């Protein structure tokens, strides 16, 4: 990154003298947190009214294209999977999410944060991922959602 790029990059939670910039500077860079690249093709599954649209919008802004829906025939790099306890069997949800996923792809499983309705315990996520042939590589807190990055067992990522 060049010196000019660093200077032009807003700092999260930095004080601002301009009130109109306060919201933009306090909005997390969800795409960066999820390691999204401009070249990524992203599919979104399970979005509902309770989902945080700012996460989806951040990813769309980062790739410069809309997120693909569940019916896509394209091979994708990332699946953004919104999943709540009441959505059913997580293993089935993960297996379904891998259908469009490329060999080096990853699933970002977004579940309601701990102690909120619909949350899924970390142990259930780990066990379900293993049964679906995946492993968790990282996790991120995304506002009211908890993100778990899952890749195929044996993947290098």
NUNUKOL-815215 format. One record per residue (C-alpha): residue number from 1; residue in three letters; chain; x, y, z. Coordinates in steps of 0.001 Angstrom, whole numbers, plus 500000, padded with zeros to 6 digits. Example, Ala and Ser with C-alpha at 12.3 -4.5 7.8 and 13.67 -1.06 7.14 Angstrom:
gupa nr 1 rest ALA kette A u 512300 v 495500 w 507800;
gupa nr 2 rest SER kette A u 513670 v 498940 w 507140;
//
This chain:
gupa nr 1 rest UNK kette A u 500000 v 500000 w 500000;
gupa nr 2 rest UNK kette A u 501431 v 503375 w 499034;
gupa nr 3 rest UNK kette A u 501736 v 506298 w 501432;
gupa nr 4 rest UNK kette A u 498908 v 508115 w 499611;
gupa nr 5 rest UNK kette A u 496614 v 505083 w 499925;
gupa nr 6 rest UNK kette A u 497309 v 504916 w 503670;
gupa nr 7 rest UNK kette A u 496538 v 508611 w 504035;
gupa nr 8 rest UNK kette A u 493278 v 508250 w 502107;
gupa nr 9 rest UNK kette A u 492112 v 505237 w 504105;
gupa nr 10 rest UNK kette A u 489666 v 506235 w 506862;
gupa nr 11 rest UNK kette A u 490519 v 505075 w 510351;
gupa nr 12 rest UNK kette A u 487655 v 503283 w 512088;
gupa nr 13 rest UNK kette A u 486338 v 505153 w 515128;
gupa nr 14 rest UNK kette A u 488607 v 508140 w 514468;
gupa nr 15 rest UNK kette A u 487214 v 511438 w 515761;
gupa nr 16 rest UNK kette A u 485766 v 513602 w 513037;
gupa nr 17 rest UNK kette A u 485234 v 517330 w 512951;
gupa nr 18 rest UNK kette A u 482621 v 516929 w 510208;
gupa nr 19 rest UNK kette A u 479351 v 515503 w 511574;
gupa nr 20 rest UNK kette A u 478338 v 514178 w 508149;
gupa nr 21 rest UNK kette A u 481384 v 511869 w 508184;
gupa nr 22 rest UNK kette A u 480765 v 510472 w 511656;
gupa nr 23 rest UNK kette A u 478574 v 507585 w 510493;
gupa nr 24 rest UNK kette A u 480893 v 506553 w 507656;
gupa nr 25 rest UNK kette A u 483936 v 506504 w 509927;
gupa nr 26 rest UNK kette A u 482144 v 504459 w 512604;
gupa nr 27 rest UNK kette A u 480845 v 501846 w 510161;
gupa nr 28 rest UNK kette A u 483095 v 498781 w 510280;
gupa nr 29 rest UNK kette A u 484682 v 497582 w 507057;
gupa nr 30 rest UNK kette A u 482932 v 494217 w 507005;
gupa nr 31 rest UNK kette A u 484517 v 493219 w 503673;
gupa nr 32 rest UNK kette A u 488019 v 493674 w 505096;
gupa nr 33 rest UNK kette A u 487119 v 491730 w 508228;
gupa nr 34 rest UNK kette A u 485926 v 488840 w 506035;
gupa nr 35 rest UNK kette A u 489018 v 489042 w 503784;
gupa nr 36 rest UNK kette A u 486935 v 489768 w 500687;
gupa nr 37 rest UNK kette A u 488857 v 490604 w 497499;
gupa nr 38 rest UNK kette A u 487583 v 492601 w 494522;
gupa nr 39 rest UNK kette A u 487819 v 489504 w 492311;
gupa nr 40 rest UNK kette A u 485688 v 487326 w 494630;
gupa nr 41 rest UNK kette A u 482370 v 485978 w 493398;
gupa nr 42 rest UNK kette A u 480012 v 485824 w 496386;
gupa nr 43 rest UNK kette A u 476757 v 483965 w 496897;
gupa nr 44 rest UNK kette A u 474390 v 484939 w 499721;
gupa nr 45 rest UNK kette A u 472073 v 482332 w 501251;
gupa nr 46 rest UNK kette A u 469580 v 482672 w 504097;
gupa nr 47 rest UNK kette A u 469207 v 486454 w 504112;
gupa nr 48 rest UNK kette A u 466072 v 487539 w 505990;
gupa nr 49 rest UNK kette A u 464731 v 490680 w 507631;
gupa nr 50 rest UNK kette A u 466860 v 490086 w 510735;
gupa nr 51 rest UNK kette A u 470105 v 490002 w 508709;
gupa nr 52 rest UNK kette A u 472409 v 493027 w 508812;
gupa nr 53 rest UNK kette A u 472153 v 494512 w 505320;
gupa nr 54 rest UNK kette A u 475249 v 496655 w 505947;
gupa nr 55 rest UNK kette A u 477342 v 493460 w 505810;
gupa nr 56 rest UNK kette A u 475899 v 492447 w 502429;
gupa nr 57 rest UNK kette A u 476243 v 496007 w 501114;
gupa nr 58 rest UNK kette A u 479877 v 496193 w 502240;
gupa nr 59 rest UNK kette A u 480666 v 493006 w 500322;
gupa nr 60 rest UNK kette A u 478857 v 494283 w 497217;
gupa nr 61 rest UNK kette A u 480820 v 497541 w 497423;
gupa nr 62 rest UNK kette A u 484101 v 495626 w 497764;
gupa nr 63 rest UNK kette A u 483519 v 493442 w 494698;
gupa nr 64 rest UNK kette A u 481629 v 496037 w 492648;
gupa nr 65 rest UNK kette A u 478792 v 493620 w 491887;
gupa nr 66 rest UNK kette A u 475625 v 492277 w 493489;
gupa nr 67 rest UNK kette A u 475793 v 489123 w 495588;
gupa nr 68 rest UNK kette A u 474467 v 486042 w 493810;
gupa nr 69 rest UNK kette A u 471391 v 484317 w 495203;
gupa nr 70 rest UNK kette A u 470755 v 480707 w 496154;
gupa nr 71 rest UNK kette A u 469695 v 479776 w 492599;
gupa nr 72 rest UNK kette A u 472977 v 480697 w 490895;
gupa nr 73 rest UNK kette A u 474714 v 478235 w 488584;
gupa nr 74 rest UNK kette A u 478065 v 480034 w 488927;
gupa nr 75 rest UNK kette A u 481009 v 478653 w 490877;
gupa nr 76 rest UNK kette A u 481690 v 481059 w 493747;
gupa nr 77 rest UNK kette A u 484670 v 481937 w 495920;
gupa nr 78 rest UNK kette A u 482657 v 482821 w 499015;
gupa nr 79 rest UNK kette A u 479265 v 481819 w 500355;
gupa nr 80 rest UNK kette A u 477746 v 484190 w 502902;
gupa nr 81 rest UNK kette A u 475413 v 481867 w 504827;
gupa nr 82 rest UNK kette A u 472992 v 483480 w 507292;
gupa nr 83 rest UNK kette A u 471807 v 480714 w 509626;
gupa nr 84 rest UNK kette A u 469694 v 480691 w 512777;
gupa nr 85 rest UNK kette A u 468861 v 477852 w 515157;
gupa nr 86 rest UNK kette A u 465289 v 477698 w 513793;
gupa nr 87 rest UNK kette A u 466548 v 477319 w 510191;
gupa nr 88 rest UNK kette A u 466914 v 473569 w 510638;
gupa nr 89 rest UNK kette A u 469851 v 471193 w 510532;
gupa nr 90 rest UNK kette A u 473134 v 473078 w 510216;
gupa nr 91 rest UNK kette A u 474924 v 470129 w 508572;
gupa nr 92 rest UNK kette A u 472310 v 470134 w 505793;
gupa nr 93 rest UNK kette A u 472635 v 473914 w 505474;
gupa nr 94 rest UNK kette A u 476415 v 473683 w 505131;
gupa nr 95 rest UNK kette A u 476276 v 470841 w 502606;
gupa nr 96 rest UNK kette A u 473733 v 472817 w 500553;
gupa nr 97 rest UNK kette A u 475990 v 475896 w 500737;
gupa nr 98 rest UNK kette A u 478929 v 473975 w 499240;
gupa nr 99 rest UNK kette A u 477089 v 473184 w 495991;
gupa nr 100 rest UNK kette A u 478264 v 476372 w 494252;
gupa nr 101 rest UNK kette A u 481539 v 476672 w 496148;
gupa nr 102 rest UNK kette A u 484822 v 476414 w 494245;
gupa nr 103 rest UNK kette A u 487607 v 474089 w 495408;
gupa nr 104 rest UNK kette A u 489491 v 476893 w 497177;
gupa nr 105 rest UNK kette A u 486319 v 478641 w 498374;
gupa nr 106 rest UNK kette A u 485106 v 479398 w 501850;
gupa nr 107 rest UNK kette A u 481818 v 479750 w 503654;
gupa nr 108 rest UNK kette A u 481254 v 482598 w 506056;
gupa nr 109 rest UNK kette A u 478609 v 481194 w 508387;
gupa nr 110 rest UNK kette A u 476803 v 484082 w 510071;
gupa nr 111 rest UNK kette A u 474757 v 483194 w 513146;
gupa nr 112 rest UNK kette A u 473095 v 485441 w 515727;
gupa nr 113 rest UNK kette A u 475591 v 486518 w 518387;
gupa nr 114 rest UNK kette A u 475759 v 484699 w 521727;
gupa nr 115 rest UNK kette A u 472827 v 485196 w 524085;
gupa nr 116 rest UNK kette A u 470507 v 486376 w 521307;
gupa nr 117 rest UNK kette A u 467523 v 484497 w 519832;
gupa nr 118 rest UNK kette A u 468563 v 481982 w 517179;
gupa nr 119 rest UNK kette A u 472179 v 481699 w 518317;
gupa nr 120 rest UNK kette A u 474051 v 478472 w 517631;
gupa nr 121 rest UNK kette A u 476638 v 477277 w 520129;
gupa nr 122 rest UNK kette A u 480265 v 477159 w 518906;
gupa nr 123 rest UNK kette A u 480468 v 473418 w 519641;
gupa nr 124 rest UNK kette A u 477474 v 472759 w 517374;
gupa nr 125 rest UNK kette A u 479116 v 474829 w 514622;
gupa nr 126 rest UNK kette A u 482402 v 472902 w 514940;
gupa nr 127 rest UNK kette A u 480662 v 469508 w 514959;
gupa nr 128 rest UNK kette A u 478386 v 470426 w 512039;
gupa nr 129 rest UNK kette A u 481328 v 471745 w 510029;
gupa nr 130 rest UNK kette A u 483240 v 468504 w 510612;
gupa nr 131 rest UNK kette A u 480242 v 466388 w 509554;
gupa nr 132 rest UNK kette A u 479936 v 468527 w 506401;
gupa nr 133 rest UNK kette A u 483641 v 467936 w 505589;
gupa nr 134 rest UNK kette A u 484777 v 471392 w 506663;
gupa nr 135 rest UNK kette A u 486930 v 473038 w 509318;
gupa nr 136 rest UNK kette A u 486700 v 476458 w 510917;
gupa nr 137 rest UNK kette A u 489709 v 478674 w 510229;
gupa nr 138 rest UNK kette A u 488681 v 481900 w 511963;
gupa nr 139 rest UNK kette A u 485828 v 483800 w 513541;
gupa nr 140 rest UNK kette A u 484751 v 487439 w 513639;
gupa nr 141 rest UNK kette A u 482131 v 489367 w 515567;
gupa nr 142 rest UNK kette A u 480050 v 491305 w 513023;
gupa nr 143 rest UNK kette A u 477716 v 493562 w 514967;
gupa nr 144 rest UNK kette A u 474840 v 491390 w 516197;
gupa nr 145 rest UNK kette A u 476137 v 488402 w 514220;
gupa nr 146 rest UNK kette A u 478960 v 485940 w 514783;
gupa nr 147 rest UNK kette A u 480919 v 484881 w 511696;
gupa nr 148 rest UNK kette A u 482738 v 481564 w 511327;
gupa nr 149 rest UNK kette A u 484958 v 481026 w 508285;
gupa nr 150 rest UNK kette A u 484733 v 477431 w 507080;
gupa nr 151 rest UNK kette A u 486815 v 475710 w 504411;
gupa nr 152 rest UNK kette A u 486945 v 472163 w 503083;
gupa nr 153 rest UNK kette A u 488971 v 469822 w 505294;
gupa nr 154 rest UNK kette A u 492510 v 469717 w 503943;
gupa nr 155 rest UNK kette A u 492213 v 473066 w 502123;
gupa nr 156 rest UNK kette A u 495275 v 475294 w 502310;
gupa nr 157 rest UNK kette A u 493401 v 478476 w 503168;
//
